[in-house]
Protein backbone atom coordinates (compact mmCIF):
# COMPACT_ATOMS: atom_id res chain seq x y z
CA UNK A 1 0.00 0.00 0.00
CA UNK A 2 1.37 3.41 -0.94
CA UNK A 3 2.01 5.95 1.77
CA UNK A 4 -0.19 9.04 1.65
CA UNK A 5 1.47 12.26 0.52
CA UNK A 6 -0.20 14.32 3.21
CA UNK A 7 -0.33 13.91 6.97
CA UNK A 8 -3.48 13.66 9.05
CA UNK A 9 -2.23 16.18 11.62
CA UNK A 10 -1.87 19.27 9.44
CA UNK A 11 -1.69 21.35 12.61
CA UNK A 12 1.88 20.17 13.16
CA UNK A 13 4.73 22.23 11.70
CA UNK A 14 6.90 19.15 11.25
CA UNK A 15 4.14 17.32 9.36
CA UNK A 16 3.60 20.33 7.10
CA UNK A 17 7.36 20.63 6.47
CA UNK A 18 7.54 16.95 5.55
CA UNK A 19 4.77 17.49 3.00
CA UNK A 20 7.15 19.90 1.23
CA UNK A 21 10.59 18.28 1.63
CA UNK A 22 9.86 14.76 2.86
CA UNK A 23 9.48 12.94 -0.44
CA UNK A 24 12.33 10.80 -1.69
CA UNK A 25 14.90 12.84 -3.64
CA UNK A 26 13.63 16.25 -2.55
CA UNK A 27 16.29 17.06 0.04
CA UNK A 28 18.99 15.74 -2.30
CA UNK A 29 17.78 18.18 -4.95
CA UNK A 30 17.91 20.98 -2.37
CA UNK A 31 21.39 19.86 -1.26
CA UNK A 32 22.66 19.92 -4.84
CA UNK A 33 21.12 23.37 -5.33
CA UNK A 34 23.23 24.55 -2.37
CA UNK A 35 26.25 22.94 -4.05
CA UNK A 36 25.58 25.02 -7.17
CA UNK A 37 23.65 22.68 -9.45
CA UNK A 38 21.10 24.68 -11.43
CA UNK A 39 20.25 22.85 -14.65
CA UNK A 40 17.72 20.05 -15.01
CA UNK A 41 20.17 17.76 -16.79
CA UNK A 42 22.82 18.31 -14.13
CA UNK A 43 20.40 17.41 -11.33
CA UNK A 44 19.40 14.28 -13.26
CA UNK A 45 23.01 13.24 -13.88
CA UNK A 46 24.23 13.95 -10.34
CA UNK A 47 21.39 12.19 -8.59
CA UNK A 48 20.65 9.39 -11.04
CA UNK A 49 17.00 10.28 -10.54
CA UNK A 50 14.34 9.34 -13.09
CA UNK A 51 13.53 12.40 -15.20
CA UNK A 52 9.78 12.18 -14.49
CA UNK A 53 10.44 12.15 -10.74
CA UNK A 54 12.86 15.06 -11.05
CA UNK A 55 10.30 17.04 -13.05
CA UNK A 56 7.68 16.41 -10.37
CA UNK A 57 9.99 17.34 -7.47
CA UNK A 58 11.29 20.51 -9.16
CA UNK A 59 7.74 21.58 -10.02
CA UNK A 60 6.65 21.08 -6.39
CA UNK A 61 9.68 22.99 -5.04
CA UNK A 62 8.98 25.88 -7.41
CA UNK A 63 5.28 25.85 -6.48
CA UNK A 64 6.24 26.02 -2.78
CA UNK A 65 8.72 28.89 -3.46
CA UNK A 66 11.72 26.84 -2.33
CA UNK A 67 13.23 27.13 -5.82
CA UNK A 68 12.68 29.61 -8.59
CA UNK A 69 13.10 28.80 -12.27
CA UNK A 70 14.71 31.48 -14.41
CA UNK A 71 16.14 31.02 -17.91
CA UNK A 72 16.00 27.20 -17.67
CA UNK A 73 17.92 27.23 -14.37
CA UNK A 74 16.76 26.59 -10.83
CA UNK A 75 18.06 28.46 -7.83
CA UNK A 76 17.13 28.55 -4.19
CA UNK A 77 14.84 31.33 -2.99
CA UNK A 78 15.16 32.94 0.43
CA UNK A 79 12.75 30.27 1.69
CA UNK A 80 14.97 27.58 0.15
CA UNK A 81 18.18 29.03 1.62
CA UNK A 82 16.47 28.90 5.02
CA UNK A 83 16.64 25.09 4.70
CA UNK A 84 20.45 25.14 5.06
CA UNK A 85 20.45 24.39 8.82
CA UNK A 86 18.27 21.33 8.13
CA UNK A 87 20.53 20.10 5.32
CA UNK A 88 23.65 20.80 7.42
CA UNK A 89 22.20 18.95 10.43
CA UNK A 90 21.23 15.90 8.35
CA UNK A 91 24.66 15.82 6.71
CA UNK A 92 26.28 16.00 10.17
CA UNK A 93 24.05 13.22 11.48
CA UNK A 94 24.89 11.06 8.47
CA UNK A 95 28.61 11.74 8.91
CA UNK A 96 28.45 10.86 12.61
CA UNK A 97 26.62 7.57 12.18
CA UNK A 98 27.31 6.41 8.61
CA UNK A 99 30.72 7.72 7.59
CA UNK A 100 33.43 5.78 9.44
CA UNK A 101 36.22 7.73 7.73
CA UNK A 102 34.88 11.10 8.89
CA UNK A 103 32.77 13.85 7.47
CA UNK A 104 32.14 13.77 3.73
CA UNK A 105 32.16 17.55 3.37
CA UNK A 106 33.76 20.18 5.57
CA UNK A 107 32.23 23.63 5.87
CA UNK A 108 34.38 26.71 6.42
CA UNK A 109 34.00 30.45 6.69
CA UNK A 110 35.28 31.60 3.30
CA UNK A 111 36.59 34.88 4.76
CA UNK A 112 39.05 33.36 7.23
CA UNK A 113 39.05 29.61 6.55
CA UNK A 114 37.71 28.78 10.02
CA UNK A 115 35.73 25.56 10.33
CA UNK A 116 32.05 25.91 11.07
CA UNK A 117 30.61 24.22 14.13
CA UNK A 118 27.29 22.35 14.19
CA UNK A 119 25.44 25.65 14.65
CA UNK A 120 27.12 27.31 11.65
CA UNK A 121 29.47 29.50 13.69
CA UNK A 122 33.06 30.05 12.61
CA UNK A 123 35.51 28.51 15.08
CA UNK A 124 38.08 31.14 14.06
CA UNK A 125 36.15 34.42 14.41
CA UNK A 126 32.95 33.31 16.15
CA UNK A 127 30.64 34.76 13.48
CA UNK A 128 27.37 33.14 12.49
CA UNK A 129 28.25 32.67 8.84
CA UNK A 130 25.57 33.39 6.23
CA UNK A 131 25.10 30.74 3.54
CA UNK A 132 26.73 32.69 0.67
CA UNK A 133 29.92 32.99 2.76
CA UNK A 134 30.22 29.26 3.47
CA UNK A 135 32.88 27.30 1.62
CA UNK A 136 32.37 23.57 1.30
CA UNK A 137 35.24 21.23 0.58
CA UNK A 138 35.92 17.50 0.61
CA UNK A 139 36.33 16.08 4.10
CA UNK A 140 38.28 13.00 5.21
CA UNK A 141 35.34 10.68 4.42
CA UNK A 142 34.78 12.01 0.91
CA UNK A 143 35.35 9.62 -1.97
CA UNK A 144 35.40 11.30 -5.39
CA UNK A 145 33.72 9.57 -8.30
CA UNK A 146 36.06 7.28 -10.28
CA UNK A 147 35.42 9.03 -13.60
CA UNK A 148 34.01 12.47 -12.77
CA UNK A 149 32.03 14.45 -15.29
CA UNK A 150 32.64 18.25 -15.32
CA UNK A 151 29.80 18.95 -12.87
CA UNK A 152 30.98 16.27 -10.42
CA UNK A 153 34.54 17.59 -10.68
CA UNK A 154 33.37 21.14 -9.93
CA UNK A 155 31.28 19.93 -7.00
CA UNK A 156 34.28 18.00 -5.61
CA UNK A 157 36.49 21.11 -5.52
CA UNK A 158 36.36 23.62 -2.65
CA UNK A 159 33.70 26.18 -3.50
CA UNK A 160 31.21 28.56 -1.96
CA UNK A 161 27.67 27.36 -1.43
CA UNK A 162 25.18 28.69 -4.00
CA UNK A 163 27.99 29.41 -6.47
CA UNK A 164 26.70 28.06 -9.80
CA UNK A 165 28.41 25.02 -11.23
CA UNK A 166 29.57 25.95 -14.71
C-alpha positions in Angstrom: 0.0 0.0 0.0 1.4 3.4 -0.9 2.0 6.0 1.8 -0.2 9.0 1.7 1.5 12.3 0.5 -0.2 14.3 3.2 -0.3 13.9 7.0 -3.5 13.7 9.0 -2.2 16.2 11.6 -1.9 19.3 9.4 -1.7 21.3 12.6 1.9 20.2 13.2 4.7 22.2 11.7 6.9 19.2 11.2 4.1 17.3 9.4 3.6 20.3 7.1 7.4 20.6 6.5 7.5 17.0 5.5 4.8 17.5 3.0 7.2 19.9 1.2 10.6 18.3 1.6 9.9 14.8 2.9 9.5 12.9 -0.4 12.3 10.8 -1.7 14.9 12.8 -3.6 13.6 16.3 -2.6 16.3 17.1 0.0 19.0 15.7 -2.3 17.8 18.2 -4.9 17.9 21.0 -2.4 21.4 19.9 -1.3 22.7 19.9 -4.8 21.1 23.4 -5.3 23.2 24.5 -2.4 26.3 22.9 -4.1 25.6 25.0 -7.2 23.6 22.7 -9.5 21.1 24.7 -11.4 20.2 22.9 -14.6 17.7 20.1 -15.0 20.2 17.8 -16.8 22.8 18.3 -14.1 20.4 17.4 -11.3 19.4 14.3 -13.3 23.0 13.2 -13.9 24.2 14.0 -10.3 21.4 12.2 -8.6 20.6 9.4 -11.0 17.0 10.3 -10.5 14.3 9.3 -13.1 13.5 12.4 -15.2 9.8 12.2 -14.5 10.4 12.1 -10.7 12.9 15.1 -11.0 10.3 17.0 -13.0 7.7 16.4 -10.4 10.0 17.3 -7.5 11.3 20.5 -9.2 7.7 21.6 -10.0 6.6 21.1 -6.4 9.7 23.0 -5.0 9.0 25.9 -7.4 5.3 25.8 -6.5 6.2 26.0 -2.8 8.7 28.9 -3.5 11.7 26.8 -2.3 13.2 27.1 -5.8 12.7 29.6 -8.6 13.1 28.8 -12.3 14.7 31.5 -14.4 16.1 31.0 -17.9 16.0 27.2 -17.7 17.9 27.2 -14.4 16.8 26.6 -10.8 18.1 28.5 -7.8 17.1 28.5 -4.2 14.8 31.3 -3.0 15.2 32.9 0.4 12.8 30.3 1.7 15.0 27.6 0.2 18.2 29.0 1.6 16.5 28.9 5.0 16.6 25.1 4.7 20.5 25.1 5.1 20.4 24.4 8.8 18.3 21.3 8.1 20.5 20.1 5.3 23.7 20.8 7.4 22.2 18.9 10.4 21.2 15.9 8.4 24.7 15.8 6.7 26.3 16.0 10.2 24.1 13.2 11.5 24.9 11.1 8.5 28.6 11.7 8.9 28.4 10.9 12.6 26.6 7.6 12.2 27.3 6.4 8.6 30.7 7.7 7.6 33.4 5.8 9.4 36.2 7.7 7.7 34.9 11.1 8.9 32.8 13.9 7.5 32.1 13.8 3.7 32.2 17.6 3.4 33.8 20.2 5.6 32.2 23.6 5.9 34.4 26.7 6.4 34.0 30.5 6.7 35.3 31.6 3.3 36.6 34.9 4.8 39.1 33.4 7.2 39.1 29.6 6.6 37.7 28.8 10.0 35.7 25.6 10.3 32.0 25.9 11.1 30.6 24.2 14.1 27.3 22.3 14.2 25.4 25.7 14.6 27.1 27.3 11.6 29.5 29.5 13.7 33.1 30.0 12.6 35.5 28.5 15.1 38.1 31.1 14.1 36.2 34.4 14.4 32.9 33.3 16.2 30.6 34.8 13.5 27.4 33.1 12.5 28.3 32.7 8.8 25.6 33.4 6.2 25.1 30.7 3.5 26.7 32.7 0.7 29.9 33.0 2.8 30.2 29.3 3.5 32.9 27.3 1.6 32.4 23.6 1.3 35.2 21.2 0.6 35.9 17.5 0.6 36.3 16.1 4.1 38.3 13.0 5.2 35.3 10.7 4.4 34.8 12.0 0.9 35.4 9.6 -2.0 35.4 11.3 -5.4 33.7 9.6 -8.3 36.1 7.3 -10.3 35.4 9.0 -13.6 34.0 12.5 -12.8 32.0 14.5 -15.3 32.6 18.2 -15.3 29.8 19.0 -12.9 31.0 16.3 -10.4 34.5 17.6 -10.7 33.4 21.1 -9.9 31.3 19.9 -7.0 34.3 18.0 -5.6 36.5 21.1 -5.5 36.4 23.6 -2.6 33.7 26.2 -3.5 31.2 28.6 -2.0 27.7 27.4 -1.4 25.2 28.7 -4.0 28.0 29.4 -6.5 26.7 28.1 -9.8 28.4 25.0 -11.2 29.6 26.0 -14.7 
